[in-house]
Amino acid sequence: MKRFWAQASVDANRVVMLDGRPVRTPGRTPLTLPTDALAHTVAGEWNAVGDTLDPRAMPLTGLANAAIDRIAPDPAAFAAGLAAYGESDLLCYRAADPEPLVARQAAAWDPWLDWARGRYDVHFAVTAGILHTPQPAATVHRLTEAVAALDAFHLAGLSPVVTITGSLVLALALVEGASDADTLWRAANVDEEWQADHWGHDPLAAQARETRRRDYDAAVRFLAALDPA
């Protein structure tokens, strides 16, 4: 689609406007944002469009569309699907060997399991290997409650963080401001860094990681704009 507008702006109700007309989601709902920071950031994506609109270059607009069209109609169902990641959290599945990798995982992951234990009063079943190990029912319930307490926009930002990192615990730590995004990214990529350190960097793997990091950073910006300092 060719660019057809001169200027994007934000009205008094935080609706993103193109030359005075509201942007609409794919579901035809006005693109109304919950904070000034997010509204102006999304409007900035529209102002940055060149001659042709490319949705891939507008990730925050895409997350906002998802919040309004996909999540807001039934946030409980979306939250339940996201909370299910807590039953197979990355942090609970460890290598059996070699010992340096075991130690590296423990150093990166144990602090976040400890944080979740203290924050949500839960316990985790940690195992060596990839065979599914059920988490305590009370843990699943408490983590589900934590996700369900989030609104549609926070759920939209949380979702890519969970799927990219493979960890509901790390994603909740980000949403709750328990750590910075770079620290959590490094924790999520311990195994990949180990492989690169010992076997060398694979160009295809590096490209895939760059794509994941770009999507992760977009979600981080989205969440930050929901809770500006």
Secondary structure as the mmCIF struct_conf table of DSSP 4:
data_model
#
loop_
_struct_conf.conf_type_id
_struct_conf.id
_struct_conf.beg_label_comp_id
_struct_conf.beg_label_asym_id
_struct_conf.beg_label_seq_id
_struct_conf.end_label_comp_id
_struct_conf.end_label_asym_id
_struct_conf.end_label_seq_id
STRN STRN1 LYS A 2 LYS A 2
BEND BEND1 ALA A 6 ALA A 6
STRN STRN2 ALA A 8 VAL A 10
TURN_TY1_P TURN_TY1_P1 ALA A 12 ASN A 13
STRN STRN3 VAL A 15 VAL A 15
STRN STRN4 VAL A 16 LEU A 18
TURN_TY1_P TURN_TY1_P2 ASP A 19 GLY A 20
STRN STRN5 ARG A 21 PRO A 22
STRN STRN6 ARG A 24 ARG A 24
TURN_TY1_P TURN_TY1_P3 PRO A 26 GLY A 27
BEND BEND2 ARG A 28 ARG A 28
STRN STRN7 PRO A 30 PRO A 30
STRN STRN8 THR A 32 THR A 32
BEND BEND3 PRO A 34 THR A 35
HELX_RH_AL_P HELX_RH_AL_P1 ASP A 36 ASN A 47
TURN_TY1_P TURN_TY1_P4 ALA A 48 ALA A 48
BEND BEND4 ASP A 51 ASP A 51
STRN STRN9 THR A 52 THR A 52
HELX_RH_3T_P HELX_RH_3T_P1 PRO A 55 ALA A 57
HELX_RH_AL_P HELX_RH_AL_P2 PRO A 59 ALA A 66
HELX_RH_PI_P HELX_RH_PI_P1 ALA A 67 ILE A 71
TURN_TY1_P TURN_TY1_P5 ALA A 72 PRO A 73
BEND BEND5 ASP A 74 ASP A 74
HELX_RH_AL_P HELX_RH_AL_P3 PRO A 75 ALA A 83
HELX_RH_3T_P HELX_RH_3T_P2 ALA A 84 SER A 88
HELX_RH_3T_P HELX_RH_3T_P3 LEU A 90 CYS A 92
STRN STRN10 TYR A 93 ARG A 94
HELX_RH_AL_P HELX_RH_AL_P4 GLU A 99 TYR A 120
TURN_TY1_P TURN_TY1_P6 ASP A 121 ASP A 121
STRN STRN11 THR A 127 ALA A 128
BEND BEND6 GLY A 129 LEU A 131
HELX_LH_PP_P HELX_LH_PP_P1 PRO A 134 PRO A 136
HELX_RH_AL_P HELX_RH_AL_P5 ALA A 137 ALA A 148
TURN_TY1_P TURN_TY1_P7 ALA A 149 ALA A 149
BEND BEND7 LEU A 150 LEU A 150
HELX_RH_AL_P HELX_RH_AL_P6 ALA A 152 THR A 165
TURN_TY1_P TURN_TY1_P8 GLY A 166 GLY A 166
HELX_RH_AL_P HELX_RH_AL_P7 LEU A 168 VAL A 175
TURN_TY1_P TURN_TY1_P9 GLU A 176 GLY A 177
BEND BEND8 ALA A 178 SER A 179
HELX_RH_AL_P HELX_RH_AL_P8 ALA A 181 ALA A 188
TURN_TY1_P TURN_TY1_P10 ASN A 189 ASN A 189
HELX_RH_AL_P HELX_RH_AL_P9 VAL A 190 TRP A 199
HELX_RH_AL_P HELX_RH_AL_P10 PRO A 203 LEU A 226
BEND BEND9 ASP A 227 ASP A 227
#
